[in-house]
């Protein structure tokens, strides 16, 4: 834990059923021309969620256009295409509606659109972003990525590598957490994205960049997610449970914004780069493979994490409680129905060297180094063998 630190939250959070109805007022308060681009994906459109937003914009006399040419993981191509739409429409507001991919594209495109360069110009902070002039509002349709409150975007570059862009002004101006927008999320996606948020919270509050505020946000996030995910999986229309998951995911987003992520994300990004595995599934698998290793680095802190996860502590030592957290995480992965084998993704034990090489790349260094214990190359090789052998 850092002895000196800063903590910031740059995004206004509006939470509750029907809060999306405030969109018109929010846009008029923050922009001059009220011309808006909605960035979303085809699945969100088919679910009818974009129609809800369009109705509010129409009734508020706000001009808008929709960009939905997105891949499942953000890419330079998608970000550049969205930026061109924002430029051509002369928009001064961007609304991201969807999971992490849609929101990440919306966030980064709103900055890229101000300059004349491609998104690739800014990867790994090679060059500074132009000054922000476009308001960004996010409405998550999953409770997972936390992208609605973070200033980092992870995307695939032209070489198919998973890289990132960062700028504090990339943090959205407003995040609307409305359970009506997650109510129809399929069971498997509800489970996978909740696990993603849970990994965020655990890694943020147990990494070397953690501090008492990050820990507080992370532990509360863990409590909300673990206390409500199975409830929502049992009853998908439980809006109270959906709201709790949305808040938990946002808290986890705030935690990683200030505390970063660790080895599970280093491995998860490598798995996605090598095998094109969806992010949420990749990081959940990676956390499952590394959890007990992590516990050895700080038993006291992982005992706190386990208690937030709701494990039974009566009669157990602090060490037993901490390791019970690993068992609880494995239980959640099992109950979610997550596929924990990479064989169908075309990966095998023969890919150990490639996976280790990707984990040790420049773009994965910050996550590789932000853990409560040192990660050796032999550790990485051991993790890779475990993942690829299942």
RODO-2510 file (C-alpha; in nm, 4 decimals, decimal comma):
residues 390
     n   res          X          Y          Z
     1     x     0,0000     0,0000     0,0000
     2     x     0,1295     0,3449    -0,0929
     3     x     0,2229     0,5818     0,1903
     4     x     0,1429     0,8909    -0,0176
     5     x    -0,1293     0,8883    -0,2802
     6     x    -0,3923     1,0783    -0,4740
     7     x    -0,7490     0,9706    -0,5373
     8     x    -0,9890     1,1182    -0,7887
     9     x    -1,3347     1,0604    -0,9319
    10     x    -1,4031     1,2737    -1,2374
    11     x    -1,7356     1,1229    -1,3459
    12     x    -2,0762     1,2258    -1,2149
    13     x    -2,2761     0,9112    -1,1354
    14     x    -2,6546     0,9082    -1,1621
    15     x    -2,8126     0,5859    -1,0406
    16     x    -3,1642     0,4450    -1,0326
    17     x    -3,4523     0,3099    -1,2370
    18     x    -3,5585     0,5556    -1,5074
    19     x    -3,2621     0,7900    -1,4636
    20     x    -3,1917     0,7693    -1,8385
    21     x    -3,4872     1,0087    -1,8769
    22     x    -3,2567     1,2878    -1,7569
    23     x    -3,0481     1,2642    -2,0752
    24     x    -3,2047     1,5582    -2,2561
    25     x    -3,1540     1,7913    -1,9627
    26     x    -2,7971     1,6708    -1,9094
    27     x    -2,7020     1,7331    -2,2722
    28     x    -2,8570     2,0788    -2,2827
    29     x    -2,6796     2,1774    -1,9622
    30     x    -2,3371     2,0728    -2,0919
    31     x    -2,3368     2,1527    -2,4657
    32     x    -2,4141     2,4403    -2,6988
    33     x    -2,5443     2,2831    -3,0216
    34     x    -2,6930     1,9642    -2,8672
    35     x    -2,5817     1,7532    -3,1671
    36     x    -2,5177     1,4022    -3,0357
    37     x    -2,3688     1,0759    -3,1602
    38     x    -2,4833     0,7498    -3,0009
    39     x    -2,2104     0,4832    -3,0021
    40     x    -2,3477     0,1345    -2,9488
    41     x    -2,3548    -0,2153    -3,0970
    42     x    -2,6102    -0,4067    -3,2967
    43     x    -2,7072    -0,6298    -3,0050
    44     x    -2,8019    -0,3297    -2,7919
    45     x    -3,0055    -0,1910    -3,0825
    46     x    -3,1854    -0,5234    -3,1289
    47     x    -3,2653    -0,5279    -2,7544
    48     x    -3,4574    -0,2012    -2,8005
    49     x    -3,2414    -0,0046    -2,5575
    50     x    -3,1299     0,2528    -2,8138
    51     x    -3,4954     0,3218    -2,8905
    52     x    -3,5434     0,4355    -2,5297
    53     x    -3,2623     0,6883    -2,5646
    54     x    -3,3752     0,8021    -2,9098
    55     x    -3,7217     0,8769    -2,7727
    56     x    -3,5756     1,0991    -2,4996
    57     x    -3,3523     1,2816    -2,7495
    58     x    -3,6391     1,3316    -2,9928
    59     x    -3,8664     1,4705    -2,7214
    60     x    -3,5835     1,7020    -2,6113
    61     x    -3,5314     1,8309    -2,9693
    62     x    -3,1742     1,7004    -2,9786
    63     x    -3,0295     1,6011    -3,3162
    64     x    -2,8547     1,2651    -3,3170
    65     x    -2,7069     0,9913    -3,5295
    66     x    -2,6131     0,6343    -3,4400
    67     x    -2,2782     0,4586    -3,4904
    68     x    -2,2919     0,0813    -3,4349
    69     x    -2,0079    -0,0656    -3,6427
    70     x    -1,8302    -0,2298    -3,3468
    71     x    -1,6420    -0,5543    -3,2897
    72     x    -1,6721    -0,7522    -2,9665
    73     x    -1,3396    -0,5994    -2,8597
    74     x    -1,2556    -0,2358    -2,9462
    75     x    -1,0126    -0,1841    -3,2330
    76     x    -0,8295     0,1035    -3,3964
    77     x    -1,0632     0,0635    -3,6934
    78     x    -1,3798     0,1034    -3,4851
    79     x    -1,2441     0,3998    -3,2888
    80     x    -1,1330     0,5802    -3,6044
    81     x    -1,4652     0,5096    -3,7777
    82     x    -1,6627     0,6440    -3,4799
    83     x    -1,4383     0,9517    -3,4656
    84     x    -1,5127     1,0268    -3,8318
    85     x    -1,8872     1,0083    -3,7649
    86     x    -1,8478     1,2473    -3,4699
    87     x    -1,6464     1,4873    -3,6878
    88     x    -1,8839     1,4697    -3,9860
    89     x    -2,1901     1,5224    -3,7657
    90     x    -2,0141     1,8096    -3,5862
    91     x    -2,1302     1,6589    -3,2557
    92     x    -2,0564     1,8120    -2,9191
    93     x    -2,1853     1,5140    -2,7198
    94     x    -2,1238     1,1391    -2,7422
    95     x    -2,3422     0,8814    -2,5662
    96     x    -2,1939     0,5341    -2,5219
    97     x    -2,4573     0,2638    -2,4720
    98     x    -2,3395    -0,0920    -2,4174
    99     x    -2,0718    -0,2951    -2,2477
   100     x    -1,7066    -0,2060    -2,2158
   101     x    -1,6405    -0,2208    -2,5906
   102     x    -1,9055     0,0350    -2,6875
   103     x    -1,8161     0,2659    -2,4000
   104     x    -1,4425     0,2422    -2,4682
   105     x    -1,4944     0,3276    -2,8359
   106     x    -1,7212     0,6187    -2,7391
   107     x    -1,4710     0,7525    -2,4848
   108     x    -1,1665     0,7374    -2,7063
   109     x    -1,3420     0,8451    -3,0262
   110     x    -1,4694     1,1587    -2,8527
   111     x    -1,1054     1,2641    -2,8026
   112     x    -0,9655     1,1303    -3,1314
   113     x    -1,2356     1,3248    -3,3191
   114     x    -1,0924     1,6539    -3,1919
   115     x    -0,7543     1,5902    -3,3580
   116     x    -0,6653     1,4645    -3,7020
   117     x    -0,4684     1,1542    -3,6084
   118     x    -0,5707     0,7887    -3,5872
   119     x    -0,6314     0,6188    -3,2541
   120     x    -0,3041     0,4331    -3,3124
   121     x    -0,1224     0,7676    -3,2708
   122     x    -0,2112     0,7593    -2,8998
   123     x    -0,1527     0,3941    -2,8060
   124     x     0,0599     0,3319    -2,4968
   125     x     0,0694     0,7110    -2,4420
   126     x     0,3030     0,7617    -2,7392
   127     x     0,1462     1,1052    -2,7941
   128     x    -0,0836     1,3305    -2,5883
   129     x    -0,4524     1,3486    -2,6726
   130     x    -0,6006     1,6796    -2,7872
   131     x    -0,7921     1,8870    -2,5339
   132     x    -1,1402     1,7526    -2,4661
   133     x    -1,4225     1,9570    -2,6205
   134     x    -1,6943     1,6901    -2,6525
   135     x    -1,9159     1,5855    -2,3609
   136     x    -1,9256     1,2100    -2,2988
   137     x    -2,2132     1,0272    -2,1293
   138     x    -2,2110     0,6521    -2,0673
   139     x    -2,5020     0,4147    -2,0094
   140     x    -2,3704     0,0638    -1,9333
   141     x    -2,5816    -0,2337    -2,0407
   142     x    -2,3661    -0,4759    -1,8420
   143     x    -2,2376    -0,4650    -1,4847
   144     x    -1,8787    -0,5494    -1,5531
   145     x    -1,6175    -0,3344    -1,7214
   146     x    -1,6494    -0,0162    -1,5151
   147     x    -1,5645     0,1749    -1,8349
   148     x    -1,8358     0,4242    -1,7441
   149     x    -1,6054     0,5803    -1,4817
   150     x    -1,2500     0,5131    -1,6055
   151     x    -1,0022     0,7163    -1,8114
   152     x    -0,8326     0,4160    -1,9748
   153     x    -0,9343     0,2401    -2,2962
   154     x    -0,8051    -0,1030    -2,3968
   155     x    -0,8123    -0,1750    -2,7704
   156     x    -0,6581    -0,3910    -3,0413
   157     x    -0,4031    -0,2172    -3,2599
   158     x    -0,3189    -0,2790    -3,6263
   159     x    -0,0785    -0,5595    -3,5262
   160     x    -0,3627    -0,7355    -3,3370
   161     x    -0,1971    -0,6605    -3,0021
   162     x    -0,4037    -0,5636    -2,7006
   163     x    -0,2846    -0,2128    -2,6069
   164     x    -0,4215     0,0824    -2,4126
   165     x    -0,4715     0,4562    -2,4268
   166     x    -0,4969     0,6804    -2,1238
   167     x    -0,5791     1,0403    -2,0478
   168     x    -0,7534     1,1752    -1,7385
   169     x    -0,9924     1,3739    -1,9605
   170     x    -1,1079     1,0459    -2,1203
   171     x    -1,3093     0,9753    -1,8045
   172     x    -1,6772     1,0238    -1,8969
   173     x    -1,8537     1,3355    -1,7759
   174     x    -2,1612     1,1402    -1,6666
   175     x    -2,2400     0,7725    -1,6021
   176     x    -2,6056     0,6691    -1,5861
   177     x    -2,6553     0,3439    -1,3932
   178     x    -3,0101     0,2446    -1,4829
   179     x    -3,1096    -0,1187    -1,4103
   180     x    -3,3595    -0,1046    -1,6985
   181     x    -3,0580    -0,1192    -1,9305
   182     x    -2,9176    -0,4403    -1,7781
   183     x    -3,2484    -0,6162    -1,7054
   184     x    -3,2525    -0,8103    -2,0333
   185     x    -2,8877    -0,9168    -2,0266
   186     x    -2,8609    -1,2939    -2,0900
   187     x    -2,7622    -1,5117    -1,7959
   188     x    -2,4168    -1,6056    -1,9250
   189     x    -2,3273    -1,2421    -1,9911
   190     x    -2,4620    -1,1310    -1,6533
   191     x    -2,2363    -1,3904    -1,4892
   192     x    -1,9256    -1,3226    -1,6984
   193     x    -1,9411    -0,9455    -1,6630
   194     x    -2,0043    -0,9655    -1,2880
   195     x    -1,6939    -1,1830    -1,2569
   196     x    -1,5017    -0,9228    -1,4573
   197     x    -1,6073    -0,6513    -1,2105
   198     x    -1,5214    -0,8768    -0,9165
   199     x    -1,1705    -0,9317    -1,0546
   200     x    -1,1333    -0,5543    -1,0952
   201     x    -1,2252    -0,4956    -0,7332
   202     x    -1,0007    -0,7703    -0,5940
   203     x    -0,6984    -0,6703    -0,8005
   204     x    -0,7347    -0,2987    -0,7323
   205     x    -0,7512    -0,3274    -0,3558
   206     x    -0,4729    -0,5880    -0,3274
   207     x    -0,2172    -0,4359    -0,5664
   208     x     0,0884    -0,2254    -0,4873
   209     x    -0,0955     0,0905    -0,5954
   210     x    -0,3772     0,0394    -0,3465
   211     x    -0,4495     0,2799    -0,0627
   212     x    -0,7210     0,3038     0,2066
   213     x    -0,9691     0,4711    -0,0303
   214     x    -0,9130     0,2203    -0,3109
   215     x    -0,9482    -0,0581    -0,0548
   216     x    -1,2780     0,0858     0,0699
   217     x    -1,4216     0,1111    -0,2823
   218     x    -1,2916    -0,2345    -0,3727
   219     x    -1,4230    -0,4139    -0,0655
   220     x    -1,7688    -0,2550    -0,0982
   221     x    -1,7738    -0,3539    -0,4647
   222     x    -1,6856    -0,7139    -0,3723
   223     x    -1,9638    -0,7178    -0,1115
   224     x    -2,2259    -0,5883    -0,3572
   225     x    -2,1259    -0,8216    -0,6402
   226     x    -2,0922    -1,1392    -0,4339
   227     x    -2,4098    -1,0594    -0,2421
   228     x    -2,6230    -1,0095    -0,5531
   229     x    -2,4880    -1,1974    -0,8555
   230     x    -2,6457    -1,5332    -0,7707
   231     x    -2,9687    -1,3553    -0,6743
   232     x    -2,9843    -1,1897    -1,0178
   233     x    -2,8903    -1,5096    -1,1998
   234     x    -3,1863    -1,6747    -1,0244
   235     x    -3,4214    -1,3843    -1,1044
   236     x    -3,2955    -1,1738    -1,3987
   237     x    -3,5809    -0,9220    -1,3550
   238     x    -3,4736    -0,8328    -1,0011
   239     x    -3,4108    -0,4606    -1,0516
   240     x    -3,2913    -0,4086    -0,6949
   241     x    -3,0271    -0,6776    -0,7437
   242     x    -2,9411    -0,5369    -1,0874
   243     x    -2,8905    -0,1920    -0,9343
   244     x    -2,6585    -0,3373    -0,6704
   245     x    -2,4514    -0,5086    -0,9406
   246     x    -2,4360    -0,1854    -1,1422
   247     x    -2,3124     0,0073    -0,8396
   248     x    -2,0655    -0,2718    -0,7587
   249     x    -1,9238    -0,2603    -1,1116
   250     x    -1,8928     0,1189    -1,1013
   251     x    -1,7185     0,1052    -0,7623
   252     x    -1,4784    -0,1514    -0,9075
   253     x    -1,4198     0,0838    -1,1990
   254     x    -1,3346     0,3674    -0,9602
   255     x    -1,1033     0,1283    -0,7739
   256     x    -0,9067     0,0294    -1,0857
   257     x    -0,9015     0,3906    -1,2033
   258     x    -0,6966     0,4690    -0,8938
   259     x    -0,5426     0,1328    -0,8006
   260     x    -0,4968    -0,0414    -1,1345
   261     x    -0,5237    -0,4116    -1,2087
   262     x    -0,2798    -0,6999    -1,1646
   263     x    -0,1645    -1,0374    -1,2869
   264     x    -0,5126    -1,1670    -1,3762
   265     x    -0,5501    -0,8788    -1,6204
   266     x    -0,1959    -0,9224    -1,7498
   267     x    -0,2804    -1,2858    -1,8250
   268     x    -0,6309    -1,2039    -1,9431
   269     x    -0,5078    -0,9520    -2,1990
   270     x    -0,2469    -1,2029    -2,3179
   271     x    -0,5132    -1,4743    -2,3590
   272     x    -0,7292    -1,2312    -2,5563
   273     x    -0,4354    -1,1329    -2,7781
   274     x    -0,3286    -1,4912    -2,8460
   275     x    -0,6669    -1,6653    -2,8605
   276     x    -0,9229    -1,3860    -2,9213
   277     x    -1,1006    -1,4918    -2,6012
   278     x    -1,3582    -1,2397    -2,4669
   279     x    -1,2112    -1,0174    -2,1959
   280     x    -1,4476    -1,1044    -1,9086
   281     x    -1,4008    -1,4791    -1,9529
   282     x    -1,0241    -1,4417    -1,9919
   283     x    -0,9682    -1,2437    -1,6716
   284     x    -1,2008    -1,4681    -1,4688
   285     x    -1,0051    -1,7744    -1,5818
   286     x    -0,6773    -1,5991    -1,5043
   287     x    -0,7930    -1,4984    -1,1556
   288     x    -0,8996    -1,8563    -1,0888
   289     x    -0,5494    -1,9739    -1,1813
   290     x    -0,3653    -1,7148    -0,9717
   291     x    -0,5879    -1,6486    -0,6690
   292     x    -0,4133    -1,8810    -0,4228
   293     x    -0,0742    -1,7543    -0,5395
   294     x    -0,1924    -1,3989    -0,4697
   295     x    -0,3090    -1,4863    -0,1174
   296     x     0,0470    -1,5733    -0,0155
   297     x     0,1450    -1,2115    -0,0796
   298     x    -0,0880    -1,0579     0,1816
   299     x    -0,2926    -1,2978     0,3937
   300     x    -0,4376    -1,0178     0,6095
   301     x    -0,5725    -0,8238     0,3119
   302     x    -0,7080    -1,1306     0,1366
   303     x    -0,8871    -1,2253     0,4594
   304     x    -1,0688    -0,8903     0,4309
   305     x    -1,1511    -0,9713     0,0690
   306     x    -1,2873    -1,3127     0,1686
   307     x    -1,5093    -1,1577     0,4366
   308     x    -1,6449    -0,9111     0,1789
   309     x    -1,7171    -1,2115    -0,0449
   310     x    -1,9359    -1,3503     0,2321
   311     x    -1,7323    -1,6568     0,3301
   312     x    -1,8085    -1,8199     0,6642
   313     x    -1,5336    -1,7264     0,9096
   314     x    -1,6396    -1,8930     1,2341
   315     x    -1,3634    -2,1086     1,3800
   316     x    -1,1198    -2,0292     1,0970
   317     x    -0,7754    -1,8737     1,1216
   318     x    -0,6964    -1,5627     0,9196
   319     x    -0,5023    -1,7739     0,6704
   320     x    -0,7909    -2,0192     0,6321
   321     x    -1,0318    -1,7306     0,5761
   322     x    -0,8044    -1,5813     0,3085
   323     x    -0,7802    -1,9109     0,1188
   324     x    -1,1559    -1,9629     0,1564
   325     x    -1,1877    -1,6554    -0,0663
   326     x    -1,0112    -1,8476    -0,3434
   327     x    -1,2605    -2,1307    -0,2988
   328     x    -1,5502    -1,8837    -0,3074
   329     x    -1,4222    -1,7331    -0,6324
   330     x    -1,3895    -2,0800    -0,7858
   331     x    -1,7446    -2,1552    -0,6719
   332     x    -1,8732    -1,8405    -0,8450
   333     x    -1,6906    -1,9336    -1,1664
   334     x    -1,8445    -2,2820    -1,1531
   335     x    -2,1985    -2,1571    -1,0789
   336     x    -2,1720    -1,9036    -1,3619
   337     x    -2,1275    -2,1819    -1,6145
   338     x    -1,8139    -2,0157    -1,7511
   339     x    -1,6163    -2,2345    -1,9911
   340     x    -1,2725    -2,2639    -1,8281
   341     x    -1,1067    -2,4650    -2,1059
   342     x    -0,9199    -2,2907    -2,3879
   343     x    -0,9181    -2,5968    -2,6164
   344     x    -1,2210    -2,4760    -2,8158
   345     x    -1,0403    -2,1437    -2,8625
   346     x    -0,7591    -2,3242    -3,0410
   347     x    -0,5071    -2,2985    -2,7571
   348     x    -0,3096    -2,5874    -2,6083
   349     x    -0,0084    -2,6601    -2,3887
   350     x     0,2044    -2,5931    -2,6980
   351     x     0,1199    -2,2225    -2,6631
   352     x     0,2891    -2,1750    -2,3241
   353     x     0,5889    -1,9887    -2,4674
   354     x     0,3689    -1,7605    -2,6781
   355     x     0,1454    -1,6799    -2,3819
   356     x     0,4429    -1,6050    -2,1546
   357     x     0,6012    -1,3881    -2,4237
   358     x     0,2780    -1,1884    -2,4541
   359     x     0,2466    -1,1494    -2,0762
   360     x     0,5973    -1,0018    -2,0635
   361     x     0,5313    -0,7490    -2,3420
   362     x     0,5457    -0,3723    -2,2856
   363     x     0,1690    -0,3200    -2,2854
   364     x     0,1234    -0,5735    -2,0054
   365     x     0,4045    -0,4483    -1,7807
   366     x     0,1929    -0,2186    -1,5552
   367     x    -0,0424    -0,5060    -1,4703
   368     x     0,2401    -0,7548    -1,4304
   369     x     0,4091    -0,5330    -1,1718
   370     x     0,0992    -0,4262    -0,9725
   371     x     0,0672    -0,7244    -0,7384
   372     x     0,1179    -0,7889    -0,3693
   373     x     0,4068    -1,0235    -0,4515
   374     x     0,6756    -1,0346    -0,7200
   375     x     0,5874    -1,2259    -1,0355
   376     x     0,8769    -1,4219    -1,1832
   377     x     0,8916    -1,5604    -1,5356
   378     x     0,8668    -1,9086    -1,3856
   379     x     0,5453    -1,7991    -1,2098
   380     x     0,4079    -1,6831    -1,5460
   381     x     0,5070    -2,0132    -1,7050
   382     x     0,3373    -2,2057    -1,4244
   383     x     0,0166    -2,0017    -1,4619
   384     x     0,0204    -2,0511    -1,8383
   385     x     0,0650    -2,4277    -1,8048
   386     x    -0,2262    -2,4481    -1,5619
   387     x    -0,4566    -2,2487    -1,7884
   388     x    -0,3623    -2,4344    -2,1046
   389     x    -0,3829    -2,7808    -1,9473
   390     x    -0,7463    -2,7553    -1,8346
***
